[in-house]
Amino acid sequence: MSMAAMSSGDSAARTTIPQHRAVGVLIIATGVLSLALLALHPGGDAKTFADVLKNEASNRFVDGIVHGGFIAVLAVQLVCYVVFSARLGLSRATTIAGLVFFAMGAMFLCGSMVLDGLATPAVAARYLAAPAKIEFAKALFVLIGTLIGVLMPIGLMLQSAAIAMWGWALAESRLSPKLGYVSAAVGAALVAVLTMGFGASNPIILMSALVVTAGWAATVGVLLIRA
C-alpha cells in the first residue's frame, strides 16, 4: 500500500470518529427530547363529548408542539440510525432489517401523530363553533380514534422489531455482543407484548414502548460515542 493511500485512510478514520460522536450525542438528545415531549402531552378529564371538544380545542397549540416535535424527532433519529447501521455493517441482513423496520415504524407513527396532535384539535375547534353538528363530530372522532388505535401500535411494533434486529446484528459484531443479546431479547419481548395487546390501546403499554425506544436511542448514542 502506498504512503498516499495510507495517509488517506488515516484521514478518513480521523474524520469518521468525530462524526460518530456527534451523531451519538444527537441521538441521545432525541431520546431525552422524546421523553420530555411525552411528559408535556396534555391530559384531560372530560366527562362529556362537549368537554372533549373544548379540551382538544384549547390544547391545540400544545398538541401541535408535542406531536410535531415527535415527528421531527423521528426524522432526526432515522438519520442517526442510518449512521449506526453503517457502523454495524450494511452487509448484514439483520442491520438492513432493523433500518427498514424503523423507517416503516416511523411512517406509521408519523401518521398517528398527525391525526392525534394536528387533525383532532383542528376538528374539535371547527365543531366546537357548530354545536348543531356535534353528532357528526362524534363520528369523526370515532374514525380518527380508530385510525390512531391502529397506526400507533403497529408503528411501535415495527420499531420494537427494529431494536430486535439491530440487537441481533450487534450480537454478531465486535461492538458489544452482550448488549446485543439483551437488546434483541427486549425488542422481541416488546413486539410480543404489543401484539397481544393490539386493539386494546392500553396507554400504559404504549407509553412503556415509547420509553423503551427512547432508551434504545440513548444506548445507540453511547455506542456511537465510544465507537
C-alpha positions as CSV (number, residue, x, y, z in Angstrom):
1,M,0.0,0.0,0.0
2,S,1.3,3.4,-0.9
3,M,2.0,6.1,1.6
4,A,-0.6,8.3,-0.1
5,A,-3.3,5.6,0.4
6,M,-2.3,5.0,4.0
7,S,-2.5,8.8,4.7
8,S,-5.9,9.0,3.0
9,G,-7.2,6.1,5.1
10,D,-5.9,7.6,8.4
11,S,-7.5,10.9,7.5
12,A,-10.9,9.2,6.8
13,A,-10.7,7.4,10.1
14,R,-9.9,10.7,12.0
15,T,-12.9,12.3,10.3
16,T,-15.3,9.4,10.9
17,I,-14.7,9.1,14.7
18,P,-15.8,12.7,15.5
19,Q,-18.8,12.3,13.2
20,H,-19.9,9.2,15.0
21,R,-19.5,11.0,18.3
22,A,-21.6,14.0,17.1
23,V,-24.3,11.7,15.8
24,G,-24.2,9.8,19.2
25,V,-24.8,13.0,21.1
26,L,-27.6,14.0,18.7
27,I,-29.5,10.7,19.0
28,I,-29.2,10.8,22.9
29,A,-30.7,14.3,22.7
30,T,-33.6,12.9,20.6
31,G,-34.2,10.2,23.2
32,V,-34.3,12.8,26.0
33,L,-36.5,15.1,24.0
34,S,-39.0,12.4,23.2
35,L,-39.4,11.7,27.0
36,A,-39.8,15.5,27.6
37,L,-42.5,15.7,24.9
38,L,-44.2,12.6,26.4
39,A,-44.3,14.4,29.8
40,L,-45.6,17.5,28.1
41,H,-48.5,15.7,26.4
42,P,-51.8,17.3,27.6
43,G,-54.2,15.1,29.5
44,G,-57.9,15.5,30.1
45,D,-60.7,14.6,32.5
46,A,-63.6,15.4,30.2
47,K,-66.9,13.9,31.2
48,T,-69.0,14.8,28.1
49,F,-68.2,14.9,24.4
50,A,-68.6,18.7,24.6
51,D,-65.9,18.8,27.2
52,V,-63.7,16.7,24.9
53,L,-64.1,19.2,22.1
54,K,-63.3,22.1,24.5
55,N,-60.1,20.3,25.8
56,E,-58.9,19.4,22.4
57,A,-59.5,22.9,21.0
58,S,-57.9,24.6,24.0
59,N,-54.8,22.4,23.8
60,R,-54.4,22.8,20.1
61,F,-51.1,24.7,20.3
62,V,-49.5,22.4,22.9
63,D,-50.7,19.3,20.9
64,G,-49.1,20.8,17.8
65,I,-45.8,21.3,19.6
66,V,-45.8,17.8,21.2
67,H,-46.8,15.8,18.2
68,G,-45.0,17.9,15.7
69,G,-41.9,17.6,17.9
70,F,-42.3,13.8,17.8
71,I,-42.4,13.8,14.0
72,A,-39.2,15.9,14.0
73,V,-37.5,13.6,16.5
74,L,-38.4,10.5,14.3
75,A,-36.9,12.3,11.3
76,V,-33.6,13.1,13.1
77,Q,-33.5,9.6,14.6
78,L,-33.8,8.0,11.2
79,V,-30.7,9.9,10.0
80,C,-28.8,8.8,13.1
81,Y,-29.9,5.2,12.7
82,V,-28.6,5.2,9.1
83,V,-25.2,6.2,10.5
84,F,-25.5,3.5,13.3
85,S,-26.4,0.9,10.7
86,A,-23.4,1.8,8.5
87,R,-21.2,1.4,11.6
88,L,-22.7,-2.1,12.3
89,G,-22.2,-3.0,8.7
90,L,-24.9,-2.8,6.0
91,S,-23.7,-6.2,4.6
92,R,-25.6,-7.8,7.5
93,A,-29.3,-8.7,6.7
94,T,-30.2,-8.0,10.3
95,T,-28.8,-4.5,10.1
96,I,-30.8,-3.7,7.0
97,A,-33.9,-5.3,8.5
98,G,-33.5,-3.0,11.6
99,L,-33.2,0.1,9.4
100,V,-36.2,-0.8,7.3
101,F,-38.4,-1.8,10.3
102,F,-37.6,1.5,12.0
103,A,-38.4,3.6,8.8
104,M,-41.7,1.8,8.4
105,G,-42.5,2.2,12.1
106,A,-41.7,5.9,11.9
107,M,-44.1,6.2,8.9
108,F,-46.9,4.7,10.9
109,L,-46.1,6.8,14.0
110,C,-46.0,10.0,12.0
111,G,-49.5,9.2,10.6
112,S,-50.7,8.7,14.2
113,M,-49.0,11.9,15.4
114,V,-50.6,13.9,12.5
115,L,-54.1,12.6,13.3
116,D,-53.8,12.8,17.1
117,G,-52.0,16.1,17.5
118,L,-52.9,18.1,14.4
119,A,-56.1,16.8,12.8
120,T,-58.1,16.1,16.0
121,P,-57.6,19.5,17.6
122,A,-58.5,21.2,14.3
123,V,-61.7,19.1,14.0
124,A,-62.6,19.9,17.6
125,A,-62.1,23.7,17.1
126,R,-64.2,23.6,14.0
127,Y,-67.2,21.7,15.5
128,L,-67.0,23.5,18.9
129,A,-68.3,26.5,17.0
130,A,-71.1,24.4,15.4
131,P,-72.9,22.6,18.2
132,A,-75.7,21.6,15.9
133,K,-73.3,19.3,14.1
134,I,-72.0,17.6,17.3
135,E,-73.2,14.2,16.2
136,F,-71.2,14.3,13.0
137,A,-68.2,15.4,15.1
138,K,-68.6,12.3,17.3
139,A,-68.5,10.1,14.1
140,L,-65.3,11.9,13.0
141,F,-63.7,11.4,16.4
142,V,-64.6,7.7,16.4
143,L,-63.0,7.3,12.9
144,I,-59.8,9.3,13.9
145,G,-59.5,7.5,17.2
146,T,-59.8,4.1,15.5
147,L,-57.1,5.0,13.0
148,I,-54.8,6.2,15.8
149,G,-55.5,3.0,17.7
150,V,-54.2,1.0,14.7
151,L,-51.4,3.2,13.5
152,M,-49.6,3.8,16.8
153,P,-49.4,0.1,18.0
154,I,-48.2,-1.0,14.5
155,G,-45.6,1.7,14.5
156,L,-44.3,0.8,17.9
157,M,-44.3,-2.9,16.9
158,L,-42.2,-2.2,13.9
159,Q,-39.8,-0.1,15.9
160,S,-39.5,-2.8,18.5
161,A,-38.8,-5.3,15.8
162,A,-36.1,-2.9,14.6
163,I,-34.5,-2.9,18.1
164,A,-34.5,-6.8,18.0
165,M,-32.9,-6.8,14.6
166,W,-30.2,-4.3,15.5
167,G,-29.6,-6.2,18.7
168,W,-29.0,-9.3,16.7
169,A,-26.6,-7.5,14.4
170,L,-24.9,-6.1,17.5
171,A,-24.6,-9.6,19.0
172,E,-22.9,-10.7,15.8
173,S,-20.5,-7.7,15.8
174,R,-17.5,-6.9,18.0
175,L,-19.0,-3.7,19.1
176,S,-21.0,-5.1,22.1
177,P,-22.2,-8.7,21.8
178,K,-23.6,-9.0,25.3
179,L,-25.6,-5.8,24.9
180,G,-26.8,-7.1,21.5
181,Y,-28.3,-10.2,23.0
182,V,-30.1,-8.1,25.7
183,S,-31.4,-5.6,23.1
184,A,-32.6,-8.4,20.8
185,A,-34.5,-10.0,23.8
186,V,-36.0,-6.7,24.9
187,G,-37.1,-5.8,21.3
188,A,-38.7,-9.3,20.8
189,A,-40.5,-9.2,24.1
190,L,-41.9,-5.7,23.3
191,V,-43.1,-7.0,20.0
192,A,-44.9,-9.9,21.7
193,V,-46.5,-7.6,24.4
194,L,-47.7,-5.1,21.8
195,T,-49.1,-7.9,19.6
196,M,-51.0,-9.4,22.5
197,G,-52.4,-6.0,23.5
198,F,-53.2,-4.9,19.9
199,G,-56.7,-3.5,19.6
200,A,-56.9,-2.7,23.4
201,S,-54.9,0.5,23.0
202,N,-53.6,0.2,26.6
203,P,-51.9,3.5,27.2
204,I,-49.5,2.0,29.8
205,I,-48.2,-0.5,27.2
206,L,-47.9,2.2,24.5
207,M,-46.2,4.7,26.8
208,S,-43.8,2.0,28.1
209,A,-42.9,1.2,24.5
210,L,-42.1,4.8,23.8
211,V,-39.9,4.9,26.9
212,V,-38.1,1.7,25.7
213,T,-37.5,3.3,22.2
214,A,-36.1,6.4,23.9
215,G,-33.8,4.2,26.0
216,W,-32.6,2.4,22.9
217,A,-31.8,5.7,21.2
218,A,-29.7,6.7,24.2
219,T,-28.0,3.2,24.1
220,V,-27.1,3.7,20.4
221,G,-25.8,7.2,21.2
222,V,-23.4,5.8,23.8
223,L,-22.2,3.1,21.4
224,L,-21.5,5.7,18.7
225,I,-19.7,7.9,21.1
226,R,-17.5,5.0,22.2
227,A,-17.0,3.7,18.7
